[in-house]
Amino acid sequence: MSGGGEQGAPGQGAPERDAPVGGTSPSRAGRNLPAAIGVGVGLGAVILVALFTVRQLFVVVVAVAVAVSVYELAGALRRGAGIQVALVPVLLGSQAVVWLAWPFERGGVLSAFVVTMLVCLLWRLKDGADGYLRDVTASIFTVAYVAVFAAFAVMLVVPEDGVFRVLAFLIGVVLSDTGGYVAGVLLGRHPMAPAISPKKSWEGFGGSLLAGTVGGVLTVGVMLDGQWWQGVLFGAALVVTATAGDLVESLIKRDLGIKDMGTLLPGHGGLMDRMDSLLPSAVVSWLLLHTFVPS
């Protein structure tokens, strides 16, 4: 699964998605483009192979991505703030959330999540009162933010037309990121959220909105036989959630004083750095497609 590229502000820990305001060169955009493109194409190929062979393999892809992302987020919380996530129950509980999403959908996700919450509360008892609330809260947040959100991507693939639902979701997010990056590089002048992401521009957001909306009309209308206005709403909603997801993770990284969640992917950072826009967008994709295109 692949999200957008980011670049850190000088002297601060959080990377940003869009190119520098007013910048034009790839180096100022802050990423190794050949490496980033190669990794993105590779991740996309893995997803497509899974979807177009046995679509249940998509659950495996999501489960692996969730396991790596949980590990990276837990490590970032430990490095940046000394927060001790209950890694064993969080990893196991996150897998339960993902794997129960296929046969039992929302009921399975909720059941696995609340059981994981209970185990996290009990697991942390052995280390005493100091930092108890902080560590337990972070553990539960990690499961909710990564696994529960990702479970909605699994639920997208459950219906008979699930392959096209997942493609509509992924195409929308990728087009939002690509449109924002290109418009930000070429036209970016006005910072969108300077206190959080100083290199994200309103011009970049406009490019995301244009590309994402066109993608929504095409995917919902052509692949899922929806109405054009549903595609407009779907594409625009994914742009908003993808952008918000990027800002949220940037804020988390600023708070922790780190640039990337990990170093697994050349040109991208950690896998969790690529999940930022995908996770909330999976939730919104499922909600809208469940409403617009009943299975």
C-alpha positions in Angstrom: 0.0 0.0 0.0 1.4 3.3 -0.9 0.7 6.9 0.3 2.4 10.2 -0.5 5.9 11.5 -0.3 7.0 13.9 2.4 9.9 16.3 3.2 11.0 17.6 6.6 11.2 21.3 7.4 14.7 22.5 8.3 15.4 21.9 12.0 12.2 20.1 12.7 11.2 16.5 12.8 8.1 16.2 10.7 8.3 15.5 7.0 5.7 17.0 4.6 3.9 15.7 1.6 3.9 18.5 -0.9 6.9 20.0 -2.6 8.3 23.2 -1.1 6.2 26.2 -1.6 7.6 27.8 -4.8 10.1 25.0 -5.3 10.7 23.3 -8.6 13.7 20.9 -8.1 13.3 17.2 -7.0 16.0 17.7 -4.4 14.1 20.5 -2.8 11.0 18.3 -2.9 12.9 16.2 -0.4 12.7 12.8 -1.8 14.8 10.4 -3.9 12.3 10.3 -6.8 13.7 7.2 -8.6 13.8 5.2 -5.4 10.4 6.5 -4.3 8.8 5.7 -7.7 10.4 2.2 -7.7 9.1 1.4 -4.3 5.7 2.7 -5.1 5.5 0.7 -8.3 6.6 -2.4 -6.5 4.0 -2.1 -3.7 1.3 -1.4 -6.3 2.3 -4.5 -8.2 2.0 -6.7 -5.1 -1.5 -5.3 -4.4 -2.6 -5.8 -8.0 -1.3 -9.4 -8.1 -3.2 -10.2 -4.9 -6.4 -8.6 -6.2 -6.4 -10.2 -9.6 -5.4 -13.7 -8.6 -7.2 -14.7 -5.4 -8.7 -11.6 -3.9 -8.5 -13.0 -0.4 -4.7 -12.5 -0.7 -5.4 -8.8 -0.3 -6.1 -9.6 3.4 -2.6 -11.0 3.6 -1.1 -7.8 2.1 -3.1 -5.7 4.6 -2.1 -7.9 7.5 1.6 -7.7 6.7 1.3 -3.9 6.3 -0.5 -3.6 9.6 2.1 -5.7 11.4 5.0 -3.6 10.1 3.2 -0.3 10.7 2.3 -1.2 14.2 6.0 -2.1 14.9 7.2 1.1 13.4 4.7 3.3 15.3 5.4 1.6 18.6 9.2 2.2 18.0 8.6 5.8 17.1 6.6 6.4 20.3 9.4 4.7 22.3 12.2 6.7 20.7 10.4 10.0 20.6 8.6 10.1 24.0 9.6 7.0 26.0 6.1 5.6 25.6 6.0 1.8 26.0 3.4 0.3 23.8 2.3 -3.2 24.9 3.8 -4.7 21.7 2.8 -8.3 22.1 -0.9 -7.8 22.7 -1.0 -4.9 20.2 0.6 -6.9 17.4 -1.6 -10.0 18.1 -4.8 -7.9 18.6 -4.1 -5.9 15.4 -3.9 -9.1 13.4 -7.1 -10.4 14.9 -8.8 -7.1 13.9 -7.7 -7.5 10.3 -8.4 -11.2 9.9 -11.8 -11.1 11.5 -12.8 -8.3 9.1 -13.3 -10.7 6.2 -15.7 -13.2 7.7 -17.4 -11.1 10.3 -16.9 -7.5 9.1 -17.8 -4.8 11.6 -18.8 -7.2 14.4 -15.5 -9.1 14.1 -13.5 -5.9 14.1 -15.3 -4.4 17.1 -15.0 -7.7 19.1 -11.3 -8.1 18.4 -10.6 -4.4 19.2 -12.4 -4.4 22.6 -10.7 -7.7 23.6 -7.3 -6.2 22.7 -8.2 -3.1 24.8 -8.9 -5.4 27.8 -5.6 -7.3 27.3 -3.6 -4.1 27.0 -5.1 -2.8 30.3 -4.1 -6.0 32.1 -0.7 -6.5 30.3 0.5 -3.1 31.6 -0.3 -3.9 35.3 3.0 -5.6 35.9 5.0 -2.4 35.3 3.2 -0.4 38.0 1.5 3.0 38.1 4.2 5.2 36.6 3.1 6.0 33.1 0.3 3.5 33.2 -2.4 5.7 31.6 0.1 7.1 29.0 1.3 3.6 27.9 -2.2 2.0 27.8 -3.7 4.9 25.9 -0.9 4.7 23.3 -1.3 1.0 23.0 -5.1 1.3 22.3 -4.5 4.3 20.0 -2.0 2.2 18.0 -4.6 -0.6 17.4 -7.3 1.9 16.5 -5.3 4.1 14.3 -3.6 1.3 12.3 -5.5 -1.9 12.5 -9.1 -0.7 12.9 -8.7 1.8 10.1 -7.0 -0.8 7.9 -9.8 -3.3 8.5 -12.1 -1.1 6.4 -9.8 -1.7 3.5 -10.3 -5.5 4.1 -14.1 -4.9 4.2 -13.9 -3.2 0.8 -12.8 -6.4 -0.8 -15.4 -8.7 0.7 -18.3 -8.1 -1.8 -18.2 -9.7 -5.2 -17.1 -6.5 -6.8 -14.6 -5.9 -4.0 -11.6 -5.8 -6.4 -13.1 -2.7 -8.0 -14.0 -1.1 -4.7 -10.4 -1.5 -3.5 -9.1 -0.1 -6.8 -11.4 2.9 -6.5 -10.0 3.6 -3.1 -6.4 3.2 -4.0 -6.6 5.1 -7.3 -8.3 8.0 -5.5 -5.6 8.2 -2.9 -2.7 7.9 -5.4 -4.3 10.5 -7.7 -4.8 12.8 -4.8 -1.1 12.4 -3.8 0.2 12.7 -7.4 -1.9 15.7 -8.3 -0.9 17.5 -5.1 2.7 16.8 -5.6 2.8 18.0 -9.2 0.7 21.1 -8.5 2.8 21.8 -5.4 6.0 21.6 -7.3 4.9 23.8 -10.2 2.5 26.2 -8.6 2.9 26.1 -4.8 3.0 29.5 -3.2 0.6 29.7 -0.3 1.2 27.4 2.7 -1.8 25.4 3.7 -0.9 24.6 7.3 2.4 26.3 8.1 2.3 25.4 11.8 2.0 21.7 11.0 3.2 21.2 7.4 4.9 24.3 6.1 5.7 22.8 2.7 2.1 21.8 1.9 0.4 24.4 -0.3 -3.1 25.4 -1.2 -2.1 25.0 -4.8 -1.1 21.5 -4.1 -4.4 20.8 -2.4 -6.2 22.2 -5.5 -4.2 19.8 -7.7 -5.2 16.9 -5.4 -8.8 17.9 -5.6 -8.8 18.1 -9.4 -7.0 14.8 -9.9 -8.9 13.0 -7.1 -12.3 14.2 -8.3 -11.7 13.1 -11.9 -10.5 9.7 -10.6 -13.6 9.4 -8.4 -15.9 10.0 -11.4 -14.1 7.5 -13.5 -13.7 4.7 -11.0 -17.2 5.0 -9.4 -18.9 5.6 -12.7 -17.1 3.1 -14.9 -16.0 0.3 -12.5 -18.9 0.4 -10.0 -21.8 1.7 -12.2 -22.4 4.6 -9.8 -23.6 8.1 -10.7 -21.2 10.8 -11.7 -22.1 13.0 -8.7 -21.3 10.0 -6.4 -17.9 9.9 -8.0 -17.4 13.6 -7.4 -18.3 13.2 -3.8 -16.2 10.1 -3.4 -13.1 11.6 -5.0 -13.4 14.9 -3.1 -13.9 13.0 0.2 -10.8 10.9 -0.4 -8.7 14.1 -1.1 -9.9 15.6 2.2 -9.2 12.4 4.2 -5.9 11.7 2.5 -4.7 15.3 3.2 -6.0 15.2 6.8 -4.3 11.8 7.3 -1.0 13.3 6.2 -1.4 16.3 8.4 -2.3 14.1 11.4 0.8 12.0 11.0 3.0 15.1 10.4 1.7 16.4 13.7 2.4 13.1 15.5 6.0 13.2 14.2 6.4 16.8 15.2 5.2 16.0 18.6 7.7 13.1 18.8 10.5 15.1 17.2 11.2 12.5 14.5 11.4 12.8 10.7 10.2 9.3 9.7 8.4 6.4 11.4 11.0 4.0 10.0 13.6 3.4 7.3 12.3 0.3 5.6 11.4 1.9 2.2 14.1 3.8 0.2 12.8 7.2 -0.8 9.8 6.9 1.5 10.9 6.3 5.1 9.0 3.7 6.9 5.9 1.8 5.8 3.9 3.7 8.3 4.9 6.9 6.5 3.1 5.6 3.4 0.0 4.6 5.4 -0.9 8.0 6.7 -3.3 9.0 3.9 -4.5 5.4 3.2 -5.7 4.6 6.7 -8.5 7.3 7.1 -9.3 7.1 3.4 -10.1 3.4 3.8 -12.7 4.2 6.4 -14.4 6.9 4.2 -14.1 4.7 1.1 -16.0 1.9 2.8 -18.7 4.2 4.2 -19.4 6.0 0.9 -19.2 2.9 -1.3 -21.4 1.0 1.1 -23.9 3.8 0.7 -23.6 4.5 -3.0 -23.0 1.0 -4.4 -24.8 -1.6 -2.2 -23.3 -5.0 -2.5 
